[in-house]
Amino acid sequence: EDQKVWKAVGLMLDAPGDPHSVQSLADAVGMSRSTFAKHFSEAYGTGAMELLRNIRVQRAANLLCETDLPVKRIADIVGFRSRSAITRMFEKFTGITPQD
């Protein structure tokens, strides 16, 4: 419903590997950090960084299934800083490791 907030979601979907932050997303849509966080939470029922982690894990899962790329390369593409970071998040959200 909130077009500005939707624009921020679009940025995350288009480039999940970019170094997004609440502040950078707020700046991109012309809101203060606190106003953006409030509007985002009201619109999606979660924080922007939580949604971004979900997007990154989902994108990683797709790449793991559809490509032969190594886990470290997929981590780089979707915005995780290391193989251990992607493994922790992937296992937290899916219950399995990226290798599995």
Gaussian input, Z-matrix of N, CA and C with variables (Angstrom, degrees):
# hf/3-21g

backbone

0 1
 N
 C     1     B1
 C     2     B2     1     A1
 N     3     B3     2     A2     1     D1
 C     4     B4     3     A3     2     D2
 C     5     B5     4     A4     3     D3
 N     6     B6     5     A5     4     D4
 C     7     B7     6     A6     5     D5
 C     8     B8     7     A7     6     D6
 N     9     B9     8     A8     7     D7
 C    10    B10     9     A9     8     D8
 C    11    B11    10    A10     9     D9
 N    12    B12    11    A11    10    D10
 C    13    B13    12    A12    11    D11
 C    14    B14    13    A13    12    D12
 N    15    B15    14    A14    13    D13
 C    16    B16    15    A15    14    D14
 C    17    B17    16    A16    15    D15
 N    18    B18    17    A17    16    D16
 C    19    B19    18    A18    17    D17
 C    20    B20    19    A19    18    D18
 N    21    B21    20    A20    19    D19
 C    22    B22    21    A21    20    D20
 C    23    B23    22    A22    21    D21
 N    24    B24    23    A23    22    D22
 C    25    B25    24    A24    23    D23
 C    26    B26    25    A25    24    D24
 N    27    B27    26    A26    25    D25
 C    28    B28    27    A27    26    D26
 C    29    B29    28    A28    27    D27
 N    30    B30    29    A29    28    D28
 C    31    B31    30    A30    29    D29
 C    32    B32    31    A31    30    D30
 N    33    B33    32    A32    31    D31
 C    34    B34    33    A33    32    D32
 C    35    B35    34    A34    33    D33
 N    36    B36    35    A35    34    D34
 C    37    B37    36    A36    35    D35
 C    38    B38    37    A37    36    D36
 N    39    B39    38    A38    37    D37
 C    40    B40    39    A39    38    D38
 C    41    B41    40    A40    39    D39
 N    42    B42    41    A41    40    D40
 C    43    B43    42    A42    41    D41
 C    44    B44    43    A43    42    D42
 N    45    B45    44    A44    43    D43
 C    46    B46    45    A45    44    D44
 C    47    B47    46    A46    45    D45
 N    48    B48    47    A47    46    D46
 C    49    B49    48    A48    47    D47
 C    50    B50    49    A49    48    D48
 N    51    B51    50    A50    49    D49
 C    52    B52    51    A51    50    D50
 C    53    B53    52    A52    51    D51
 N    54    B54    53    A53    52    D52
 C    55    B55    54    A54    53    D53
 C    56    B56    55    A55    54    D54
 N    57    B57    56    A56    55    D55
 C    58    B58    57    A57    56    D56
 C    59    B59    58    A58    57    D57
 N    60    B60    59    A59    58    D58
 C    61    B61    60    A60    59    D59
 C    62    B62    61    A61    60    D60
 N    63    B63    62    A62    61    D61
 C    64    B64    63    A63    62    D62
 C    65    B65    64    A64    63    D63
 N    66    B66    65    A65    64    D64
 C    67    B67    66    A66    65    D65
 C    68    B68    67    A67    66    D66
 N    69    B69    68    A68    67    D67
 C    70    B70    69    A69    68    D68
 C    71    B71    70    A70    69    D69
 N    72    B72    71    A71    70    D70
 C    73    B73    72    A72    71    D71
 C    74    B74    73    A73    72    D72
 N    75    B75    74    A74    73    D73
 C    76    B76    75    A75    74    D74
 C    77    B77    76    A76    75    D75
 N    78    B78    77    A77    76    D76
 C    79    B79    78    A78    77    D77
 C    80    B80    79    A79    78    D78
 N    81    B81    80    A80    79    D79
 C    82    B82    81    A81    80    D80
 C    83    B83    82    A82    81    D81
 N    84    B84    83    A83    82    D82
 C    85    B85    84    A84    83    D83
 C    86    B86    85    A85    84    D84
 N    87    B87    86    A86    85    D85
 C    88    B88    87    A87    86    D86
 C    89    B89    88    A88    87    D87
 N    90    B90    89    A89    88    D88
 C    91    B91    90    A90    89    D89
 C    92    B92    91    A91    90    D90
 N    93    B93    92    A92    91    D91
 C    94    B94    93    A93    92    D92
 C    95    B95    94    A94    93    D93
 N    96    B96    95    A95    94    D94
 C    97    B97    96    A96    95    D95
 C    98    B98    97    A97    96    D96
 N    99    B99    98    A98    97    D97
 C   100   B100    99    A99    98    D98
 C   101   B101   100   A100    99    D99
 N   102   B102   101   A101   100   D100
 C   103   B103   102   A102   101   D101
 C   104   B104   103   A103   102   D102
 N   105   B105   104   A104   103   D103
 C   106   B106   105   A105   104   D104
 C   107   B107   106   A106   105   D105
 N   108   B108   107   A107   106   D106
 C   109   B109   108   A108   107   D107
 C   110   B110   109   A109   108   D108
 N   111   B111   110   A110   109   D109
 C   112   B112   111   A111   110   D110
 C   113   B113   112   A112   111   D111
 N   114   B114   113   A113   112   D112
 C   115   B115   114   A114   113   D113
 C   116   B116   115   A115   114   D114
 N   117   B117   116   A116   115   D115
 C   118   B118   117   A117   116   D116
 C   119   B119   118   A118   117   D117
 N   120   B120   119   A119   118   D118
 C   121   B121   120   A120   119   D119
 C   122   B122   121   A121   120   D120
 N   123   B123   122   A122   121   D121
 C   124   B124   123   A123   122   D122
 C   125   B125   124   A124   123   D123
 N   126   B126   125   A125   124   D124
 C   127   B127   126   A126   125   D125
 C   128   B128   127   A127   126   D126
 N   129   B129   128   A128   127   D127
 C   130   B130   129   A129   128   D128
 C   131   B131   130   A130   129   D129
 N   132   B132   131   A131   130   D130
 C   133   B133   132   A132   131   D131
 C   134   B134   133   A133   132   D132
 N   135   B135   134   A134   133   D133
 C   136   B136   135   A135   134   D134
 C   137   B137   136   A136   135   D135
 N   138   B138   137   A137   136   D136
 C   139   B139   138   A138   137   D137
 C   140   B140   139   A139   138   D138
 N   141   B141   140   A140   139   D139
 C   142   B142   141   A141   140   D140
 C   143   B143   142   A142   141   D141
 N   144   B144   143   A143   142   D142
 C   145   B145   144   A144   143   D143
 C   146   B146   145   A145   144   D144
 N   147   B147   146   A146   145   D145
 C   148   B148   147   A147   146   D146
 C   149   B149   148   A148   147   D147
 N   150   B150   149   A149   148   D148
 C   151   B151   150   A150   149   D149
 C   152   B152   151   A151   150   D150
 N   153   B153   152   A152   151   D151
 C   154   B154   153   A153   152   D152
 C   155   B155   154   A154   153   D153
 N   156   B156   155   A155   154   D154
 C   157   B157   156   A156   155   D155
 C   158   B158   157   A157   156   D156
 N   159   B159   158   A158   157   D157
 C   160   B160   159   A159   158   D158
 C   161   B161   160   A160   159   D159
 N   162   B162   161   A161   160   D160
 C   163   B163   162   A162   161   D161
 C   164   B164   163   A163   162   D162
 N   165   B165   164   A164   163   D163
 C   166   B166   165   A165   164   D164
 C   167   B167   166   A166   165   D165
 N   168   B168   167   A167   166   D166
 C   169   B169   168   A168   167   D167
 C   170   B170   169   A169   168   D168
 N   171   B171   170   A170   169   D169
 C   172   B172   171   A171   170   D170
 C   173   B173   172   A172   171   D171
 N   174   B174   173   A173   172   D172
 C   175   B175   174   A174   173   D173
 C   176   B176   175   A175   174   D174
 N   177   B177   176   A176   175   D175
 C   178   B178   177   A177   176   D176
 C   179   B179   178   A178   177   D177
 N   180   B180   179   A179   178   D178
 C   181   B181   180   A180   179   D179
 C   182   B182   181   A181   180   D180
 N   183   B183   182   A182   181   D181
 C   184   B184   183   A183   182   D182
 C   185   B185   184   A184   183   D183
 N   186   B186   185   A185   184   D184
 C   187   B187   186   A186   185   D185
 C   188   B188   187   A187   186   D186
 N   189   B189   188   A188   187   D187
 C   190   B190   189   A189   188   D188
 C   191   B191   190   A190   189   D189
 N   192   B192   191   A191   190   D190
 C   193   B193   192   A192   191   D191
 C   194   B194   193   A193   192   D192
 N   195   B195   194   A194   193   D193
 C   196   B196   195   A195   194   D194
 C   197   B197   196   A196   195   D195
 N   198   B198   197   A197   196   D196
 C   199   B199   198   A198   197   D197
 C   200   B200   199   A199   198   D198
 N   201   B201   200   A200   199   D199
 C   202   B202   201   A201   200   D200
 C   203   B203   202   A202   201   D201
 N   204   B204   203   A203   202   D202
 C   205   B205   204   A204   203   D203
 C   206   B206   205   A205   204   D204
 N   207   B207   206   A206   205   D205
 C   208   B208   207   A207   206   D206
 C   209   B209   208   A208   207   D207
 N   210   B210   209   A209   208   D208
 C   211   B211   210   A210   209   D209
 C   212   B212   211   A211   210   D210
 N   213   B213   212   A212   211   D211
 C   214   B214   213   A213   212   D212
 C   215   B215   214   A214   213   D213
 N   216   B216   215   A215   214   D214
 C   217   B217   216   A216   215   D215
 C   218   B218   217   A217   216   D216
 N   219   B219   218   A218   217   D217
 C   220   B220   219   A219   218   D218
 C   221   B221   220   A220   219   D219
 N   222   B222   221   A221   220   D220
 C   223   B223   222   A222   221   D221
 C   224   B224   223   A223   222   D222
 N   225   B225   224   A224   223   D223
 C   226   B226   225   A225   224   D224
 C   227   B227   226   A226   225   D225
 N   228   B228   227   A227   226   D226
 C   229   B229   228   A228   227   D227
 C   230   B230   229   A229   228   D228
 N   231   B231   230   A230   229   D229
 C   232   B232   231   A231   230   D230
 C   233   B233   232   A232   231   D231
 N   234   B234   233   A233   232   D232
 C   235   B235   234   A234   233   D233
 C   236   B236   235   A235   234   D234
 N   237   B237   236   A236   235   D235
 C   238   B238   237   A237   236   D236
 C   239   B239   238   A238   237   D237
 N   240   B240   239   A239   238   D238
 C   241   B241   240   A240   239   D239
 C   242   B242   241   A241   240   D240
 N   243   B243   242   A242   241   D241
 C   244   B244   243   A243   242   D242
 C   245   B245   244   A244   243   D243
 N   246   B246   245   A245   244   D244
 C   247   B247   246   A246   245   D245
 C   248   B248   247   A247   246   D246
 N   249   B249   248   A248   247   D247
 C   250   B250   249   A249   248   D248
 C   251   B251   250   A250   249   D249
 N   252   B252   251   A251   250   D250
 C   253   B253   252   A252   251   D251
 C   254   B254   253   A253   252   D252
 N   255   B255   254   A254   253   D253
 C   256   B256   255   A255   254   D254
 C   257   B257   256   A256   255   D255
 N   258   B258   257   A257   256   D256
 C   259   B259   258   A258   257   D257
 C   260   B260   259   A259   258   D258
 N   261   B261   260   A260   259   D259
 C   262   B262   261   A261   260   D260
 C   263   B263   262   A262   261   D261
 N   264   B264   263   A263   262   D262
 C   265   B265   264   A264   263   D263
 C   266   B266   265   A265   264   D264
 N   267   B267   266   A266   265   D265
 C   268   B268   267   A267   266   D266
 C   269   B269   268   A268   267   D267
 N   270   B270   269   A269   268   D268
 C   271   B271   270   A270   269   D269
 C   272   B272   271   A271   270   D270
 N   273   B273   272   A272   271   D271
 C   274   B274   273   A273   272   D272
 C   275   B275   274   A274   273   D273
 N   276   B276   275   A275   274   D274
 C   277   B277   276   A276   275   D275
 C   278   B278   277   A277   276   D276
 N   279   B279   278   A278   277   D277
 C   280   B280   279   A279   278   D278
 C   281   B281   280   A280   279   D279
 N   282   B282   281   A281   280   D280
 C   283   B283   282   A282   281   D281
 C   284   B284   283   A283   282   D282
 N   285   B285   284   A284   283   D283
 C   286   B286   285   A285   284   D284
 C   287   B287   286   A286   285   D285
 N   288   B288   287   A287   286   D286
 C   289   B289   288   A288   287   D287
 C   290   B290   289   A289   288   D288
 N   291   B291   290   A290   289   D289
 C   292   B292   291   A291   290   D290
 C   293   B293   292   A292   291   D291
 N   294   B294   293   A293   292   D292
 C   295   B295   294   A294   293   D293
 C   296   B296   295   A295   294   D294
 N   297   B297   296   A296   295   D295
 C   298   B298   297   A297   296   D296
 C   299   B299   298   A298   297   D297

   B1=1.4487
   B2=1.5204
   B3=1.3097
   B4=1.4599
   B5=1.5306
   B6=1.3330
   B7=1.4665
   B8=1.5245
   B9=1.3318
   B10=1.4615
   B11=1.5289
   B12=1.3193
   B13=1.4591
   B14=1.5196
   B15=1.3217
   B16=1.4663
   B17=1.5247
   B18=1.3261
   B19=1.4625
   B20=1.5300
   B21=1.3148
   B22=1.4635
   B23=1.5282
   B24=1.3179
   B25=1.4657
   B26=1.5267
   B27=1.3183
   B28=1.4635
   B29=1.5169
   B30=1.3285
   B31=1.4627
   B32=1.5267
   B33=1.3201
   B34=1.4694
   B35=1.5202
   B36=1.3149
   B37=1.4606
   B38=1.5285
   B39=1.3188
   B40=1.4652
   B41=1.5174
   B42=1.3223
   B43=1.4679
   B44=1.5248
   B45=1.3342
   B46=1.4641
   B47=1.5230
   B48=1.2971
   B49=1.4578
   B50=1.5131
   B51=1.3199
   B52=1.4651
   B53=1.5252
   B54=1.3221
   B55=1.4725
   B56=1.5322
   B57=1.3158
   B58=1.4564
   B59=1.5257
   B60=1.3124
   B61=1.4616
   B62=1.5197
   B63=1.3121
   B64=1.4581
   B65=1.5281
   B66=1.3241
   B67=1.4689
   B68=1.5217
   B69=1.3224
   B70=1.4680
   B71=1.5277
   B72=1.3279
   B73=1.4635
   B74=1.5192
   B75=1.3226
   B76=1.4642
   B77=1.5249
   B78=1.3220
   B79=1.4663
   B80=1.5230
   B81=1.3258
   B82=1.4661
   B83=1.5201
   B84=1.3283
   B85=1.4610
   B86=1.5293
   B87=1.3216
   B88=1.4587
   B89=1.5173
   B90=1.3242
   B91=1.4606
   B92=1.5233
   B93=1.3209
   B94=1.4580
   B95=1.5241
   B96=1.3049
   B97=1.4644
   B98=1.5322
   B99=1.3163
   B100=1.4695
   B101=1.5275
   B102=1.3266
   B103=1.4659
   B104=1.5163
   B105=1.3242
   B106=1.4627
   B107=1.5241
   B108=1.3251
   B109=1.4666
   B110=1.5316
   B111=1.3079
   B112=1.4644
   B113=1.5306
   B114=1.3281
   B115=1.4713
   B116=1.5243
   B117=1.3309
   B118=1.4573
   B119=1.5264
   B120=1.3018
   B121=1.4565
   B122=1.5284
   B123=1.3099
   B124=1.4627
   B125=1.5293
   B126=1.3144
   B127=1.4648
   B128=1.5210
   B129=1.3351
   B130=1.4634
   B131=1.5196
   B132=1.3149
   B133=1.4579
   B134=1.5132
   B135=1.3086
   B136=1.4644
   B137=1.5234
   B138=1.3027
   B139=1.4517
   B140=1.5166
   B141=1.3131
   B142=1.4628
   B143=1.5313
   B144=1.3205
   B145=1.4597
   B146=1.5262
   B147=1.3185
   B148=1.4714
   B149=1.5271
   B150=1.3236
   B151=1.4669
   B152=1.5254
   B153=1.3246
   B154=1.4613
   B155=1.5295
   B156=1.3234
   B157=1.4734
   B158=1.5221
   B159=1.3240
   B160=1.4668
   B161=1.5255
   B162=1.3239
   B163=1.4668
   B164=1.5261
   B165=1.3164
   B166=1.4644
   B167=1.5298
   B168=1.3163
   B169=1.4642
   B170=1.5259
   B171=1.3267
   B172=1.4685
   B173=1.5268
   B174=1.3225
   B175=1.4667
   B176=1.5219
   B177=1.3357
   B178=1.4617
   B179=1.5280
   B180=1.3254
   B181=1.4652
   B182=1.5212
   B183=1.3199
   B184=1.4727
   B185=1.5224
   B186=1.3140
   B187=1.4704
   B188=1.5223
   B189=1.3241
   B190=1.4691
   B191=1.5229
   B192=1.3220
   B193=1.4670
   B194=1.5251
   B195=1.3242
   B196=1.4622
   B197=1.5220
   B198=1.3435
   B199=1.4621
   B200=1.5246
   B201=1.3120
   B202=1.4648
   B203=1.5313
   B204=1.3277
   B205=1.4564
   B206=1.5255
   B207=1.3294
   B208=1.4670
   B209=1.5327
   B210=1.3147
   B211=1.4646
   B212=1.5288
   B213=1.3169
   B214=1.4763
   B215=1.5187
   B216=1.3118
   B217=1.4755
   B218=1.5233
   B219=1.3132
   B220=1.4600
   B221=1.5284
   B222=1.3263
   B223=1.4672
   B224=1.5229
   B225=1.3243
   B226=1.4648
   B227=1.5275
   B228=1.3066
   B229=1.4647
   B230=1.5204
   B231=1.3232
   B232=1.4643
   B233=1.5244
   B234=1.3208
   B235=1.4523
   B236=1.5113
   B237=1.3371
   B238=1.4553
   B239=1.5174
   B240=1.3222
   B241=1.4621
   B242=1.5230
   B243=1.3162
   B244=1.4603
   B245=1.5212
   B246=1.3109
   B247=1.4607
   B248=1.5254
   B249=1.3317
   B250=1.4686
   B251=1.5249
   B252=1.3267
   B253=1.4615
   B254=1.5250
   B255=1.3218
   B256=1.4678
   B257=1.5264
   B258=1.3225
   B259=1.4597
   B260=1.5226
   B261=1.3418
   B262=1.4700
   B263=1.5235
   B264=1.3331
   B265=1.4680
   B266=1.5160
   B267=1.3151
   B268=1.4597
   B269=1.5247
   B270=1.3297
   B271=1.4598
   B272=1.5314
   B273=1.3126
   B274=1.4669
   B275=1.5358
   B276=1.3244
   B277=1.4602
   B278=1.5302
   B279=1.3306
   B280=1.4718
   B281=1.5131
   B282=1.3318
   B283=1.4569
   B284=1.5149
   B285=1.3337
   B286=1.4634
   B287=1.5238
   B288=1.3078
   B289=1.4596
   B290=1.5342
   B291=1.3133
   B292=1.4727
   B293=1.5336
   B294=1.3233
   B295=1.4513
   B296=1.5298
   B297=1.3199
   B298=1.4645
   B299=1.5209
   A1=111.91
   A2=116.96
   A3=121.28
   A4=108.10
   A5=116.50
   A6=121.37
   A7=112.87
   A8=117.53
   A9=119.24
   A10=110.44
   A11=115.86
   A12=119.29
   A13=109.73
   A14=117.45
   A15=120.81
   A16=110.73
   A17=117.00
   A18=120.26
   A19=110.20
   A20=117.77
   A21=121.46
   A22=110.37
   A23=117.39
   A24=120.56
   A25=109.12
   A26=116.74
   A27=120.92
   A28=112.17
   A29=116.74
   A30=120.26
   A31=111.02
   A32=115.99
   A33=119.65
   A34=111.14
   A35=117.52
   A36=121.08
   A37=111.54
   A38=116.98
   A39=120.90
   A40=112.93
   A41=116.83
   A42=120.08
   A43=110.50
   A44=117.19
   A45=118.74
   A46=113.42
   A47=117.49
   A48=121.12
   A49=114.50
   A50=117.55
   A51=120.20
   A52=110.02
   A53=116.93
   A54=120.19
   A55=112.38
   A56=116.78
   A57=121.40
   A58=110.75
   A59=114.53
   A60=122.09
   A61=106.47
   A62=116.94
   A63=119.39
   A64=108.89
   A65=116.07
   A66=119.63
   A67=111.69
   A68=117.97
   A69=119.56
   A70=111.26
   A71=116.69
   A72=119.77
   A73=111.01
   A74=116.85
   A75=121.13
   A76=110.12
   A77=116.73
   A78=121.07
   A79=111.12
   A80=116.24
   A81=120.90
   A82=112.39
   A83=117.33
   A84=120.18
   A85=112.41
   A86=116.51
   A87=120.50
   A88=114.92
   A89=116.82
   A90=121.55
   A91=109.29
   A92=115.34
   A93=118.37
   A94=107.84
   A95=115.72
   A96=120.54
   A97=110.72
   A98=117.12
   A99=120.30
   A100=112.02
   A101=117.22
   A102=120.54
   A103=110.13
   A104=116.62
   A105=120.50
   A106=110.70
   A107=116.98
   A108=120.66
   A109=110.18
   A110=117.52
   A111=121.64
   A112=110.77
   A113=116.70
   A114=120.73
   A115=111.30
   A116=116.41
   A117=120.34
   A118=110.22
   A119=115.73
   A120=120.48
   A121=111.77
   A122=117.06
   A123=120.76
   A124=111.37
   A125=116.76
   A126=120.92
   A127=112.64
   A128=117.80
   A129=121.02
   A130=114.96
   A131=117.19
   A132=119.91
   A133=114.26
   A134=117.05
   A135=123.10
   A136=108.20
   A137=116.25
   A138=120.31
   A139=111.78
   A140=115.56
   A141=120.67
   A142=112.23
   A143=117.70
   A144=119.79
   A145=111.41
   A146=117.07
   A147=119.87
   A148=109.84
   A149=116.41
   A150=119.50
   A151=110.45
   A152=117.11
   A153=120.20
   A154=110.77
   A155=117.97
   A156=119.95
   A157=110.40
   A158=117.10
   A159=120.37
   A160=111.25
   A161=116.13
   A162=120.95
   A163=110.07
   A164=116.33
   A165=120.25
   A166=111.57
   A167=116.76
   A168=119.74
   A169=110.29
   A170=117.06
   A171=119.89
   A172=110.99
   A173=116.64
   A174=120.60
   A175=110.15
   A176=117.02
   A177=120.57
   A178=110.23
   A179=116.93
   A180=120.45
   A181=110.57
   A182=116.32
   A183=119.80
   A184=110.94
   A185=117.33
   A186=120.56
   A187=111.61
   A188=117.09
   A189=120.02
   A190=111.38
   A191=116.02
   A192=120.40
   A193=112.97
   A194=116.85
   A195=120.80
   A196=115.42
   A197=117.18
   A198=119.54
   A199=110.18
   A200=114.83
   A201=121.59
   A202=110.89
   A203=116.65
   A204=120.37
   A205=110.79
   A206=117.01
   A207=119.23
   A208=110.40
   A209=115.54
   A210=121.46
   A211=111.18
   A212=118.16
   A213=121.40
   A214=110.81
   A215=117.86
   A216=121.34
   A217=110.04
   A218=117.62
   A219=121.02
   A220=109.76
   A221=117.16
   A222=120.66
   A223=110.31
   A224=116.90
   A225=121.16
   A226=111.67
   A227=116.71
   A228=121.68
   A229=111.69
   A230=116.86
   A231=119.71
   A232=113.70
   A233=118.20
   A234=119.92
   A235=117.46
   A236=117.32
   A237=119.12
   A238=108.02
   A239=116.47
   A240=120.34
   A241=114.47
   A242=116.92
   A243=118.93
   A244=110.40
   A245=114.34
   A246=120.04
   A247=110.20
   A248=117.31
   A249=119.40
   A250=111.46
   A251=118.25
   A252=120.92
   A253=111.16
   A254=116.86
   A255=118.92
   A256=110.02
   A257=117.18
   A258=119.86
   A259=110.64
   A260=117.56
   A261=120.99
   A262=111.56
   A263=116.62
   A264=120.47
   A265=111.55
   A266=116.37
   A267=120.21
   A268=109.89
   A269=115.66
   A270=119.61
   A271=110.89
   A272=117.37
   A273=121.00
   A274=111.35
   A275=116.82
   A276=120.84
   A277=113.50
   A278=117.41
   A279=119.35
   A280=114.16
   A281=116.56
   A282=120.13
   A283=114.40
   A284=117.08
   A285=121.45
   A286=108.99
   A287=116.58
   A288=120.07
   A289=110.01
   A290=117.71
   A291=119.07
   A292=112.36
   A293=117.70
   A294=121.40
   A295=110.64
   A296=116.85
   A297=121.07
   A298=110.38
   D1=-35.84
   D2=-179.18
   D3=-91.58
   D4=105.89
   D5=-174.82
   D6=-61.57
   D7=-34.78
   D8=178.62
   D9=-65.53
   D10=-42.70
   D11=179.19
   D12=-66.41
   D13=-39.64
   D14=177.78
   D15=-60.50
   D16=-37.00
   D17=177.87
   D18=-60.51
   D19=-39.18
   D20=178.30
   D21=-65.74
   D22=-40.52
   D23=176.93
   D24=-62.16
   D25=-41.20
   D26=177.26
   D27=-58.56
   D28=-40.71
   D29=177.51
   D30=-61.91
   D31=-41.13
   D32=179.46
   D33=-68.26
   D34=-40.45
   D35=179.66
   D36=-68.29
   D37=-39.95
   D38=-178.50
   D39=-70.98
   D40=-33.59
   D41=-175.76
   D42=-143.72
   D43=69.77
   D44=-177.43
   D45=-63.88
   D46=-21.76
   D47=-179.41
   D48=-81.10
   D49=-10.12
   D50=177.86
   D51=-68.08
   D52=154.60
   D53=-177.64
   D54=-79.04
   D55=65.45
   D56=-179.02
   D57=-68.69
   D58=148.79
   D59=171.59
   D60=-142.63
   D61=167.09
   D62=177.34
   D63=-58.50
   D64=-41.46
   D65=-178.95
   D66=-65.59
   D67=-43.74
   D68=-178.36
   D69=-66.63
   D70=-37.37
   D71=177.48
   D72=-68.72
   D73=-40.97
   D74=177.31
   D75=-61.23
   D76=-44.60
   D77=177.86
   D78=-60.30
   D79=-41.39
   D80=-177.36
   D81=-64.43
   D82=-27.88
   D83=-178.53
   D84=-107.05
   D85=7.03
   D86=174.37
   D87=72.43
   D88=36.93
   D89=177.23
   D90=-124.60
   D91=160.00
   D92=170.62
   D93=-72.49
   D94=161.28
   D95=-178.97
   D96=-58.90
   D97=-47.19
   D98=-176.81
   D99=-67.81
   D100=-40.10
   D101=178.49
   D102=-65.13
   D103=-43.47
   D104=178.25
   D105=-60.75
   D106=-48.17
   D107=-178.34
   D108=-59.09
   D109=-41.91
   D110=179.80
   D111=-65.00
   D112=-49.35
   D113=-179.74
   D114=-62.82
   D115=-40.55
   D116=-178.82
   D117=-63.71
   D118=-48.48
   D119=-179.72
   D120=-61.36
   D121=-40.38
   D122=177.72
   D123=-65.38
   D124=-38.82
   D125=-177.23
   D126=-75.62
   D127=-37.49
   D128=-171.60
   D129=-117.06
   D130=-6.83
   D131=178.13
   D132=71.25
   D133=14.74
   D134=179.36
   D135=-154.36
   D136=167.86
   D137=176.26
   D138=-80.80
   D139=159.47
   D140=-178.54
   D141=-61.94
   D142=-40.04
   D143=-177.85
   D144=-71.02
   D145=-32.19
   D146=175.72
   D147=-65.89
   D148=-44.40
   D149=177.50
   D150=-63.10
   D151=-40.52
   D152=178.71
   D153=-61.38
   D154=-42.09
   D155=177.16
   D156=-61.03
   D157=-41.17
   D158=177.91
   D159=-61.90
   D160=-44.02
   D161=178.56
   D162=-61.32
   D163=-44.14
   D164=-178.92
   D165=-63.63
   D166=-43.44
   D167=179.34
   D168=-64.81
   D169=-42.82
   D170=179.28
   D171=-63.19
   D172=-43.46
   D173=178.53
   D174=-63.60
   D175=-39.74
   D176=177.68
   D177=-62.98
   D178=-43.25
   D179=178.99
   D180=-59.72
   D181=-43.32
   D182=178.38
   D183=-61.38
   D184=-45.38
   D185=-179.75
   D186=-65.61
   D187=-37.82
   D188=178.09
   D189=-63.04
   D190=-37.55
   D191=-179.04
   D192=-78.76
   D193=-32.29
   D194=-170.73
   D195=-101.66
   D196=-9.62
   D197=-177.17
   D198=-133.28
   D199=172.93
   D200=174.44
   D201=-105.23
   D202=16.51
   D203=-178.16
   D204=-64.05
   D205=143.48
   D206=176.43
   D207=-68.82
   D208=155.89
   D209=-177.69
   D210=-56.65
   D211=-41.43
   D212=-179.72
   D213=-60.08
   D214=-41.74
   D215=179.59
   D216=-66.80
   D217=-41.34
   D218=177.69
   D219=-63.31
   D220=-40.54
   D221=176.59
   D222=-56.38
   D223=-45.13
   D224=178.74
   D225=-61.96
   D226=-44.02
   D227=-176.99
   D228=-63.15
   D229=-43.76
   D230=-174.04
   D231=-92.29
   D232=-3.29
   D233=171.66
   D234=103.64
   D235=13.61
   D236=173.22
   D237=-90.20
   D238=141.50
   D239=-173.30
   D240=-77.01
   D241=-18.59
   D242=-177.73
   D243=-155.37
   D244=168.65
   D245=176.47
   D246=-64.33
   D247=-38.43
   D248=179.72
   D249=-67.63
   D250=-34.73
   D251=178.43
   D252=-66.04
   D253=-44.19
   D254=179.18
   D255=-66.85
   D256=-38.17
   D257=-179.77
   D258=-63.12
   D259=-45.32
   D260=179.04
   D261=-59.50
   D262=-50.77
   D263=-177.68
   D264=-66.83
   D265=-42.06
   D266=-178.63
   D267=-61.45
   D268=-45.36
   D269=-179.51
   D270=-66.94
   D271=-37.79
   D272=178.71
   D273=-61.54
   D274=-42.78
   D275=-175.09
   D276=-85.98
   D277=-29.68
   D278=-174.42
   D279=-110.94
   D280=-20.51
   D281=-176.76
   D282=85.46
   D283=-1.47
   D284=177.71
   D285=-132.15
   D286=161.84
   D287=177.75
   D288=-84.29
   D289=159.98
   D290=176.68
   D291=-58.63
   D292=-33.72
   D293=179.43
   D294=-64.76
   D295=-36.17
   D296=178.91
   D297=-69.99

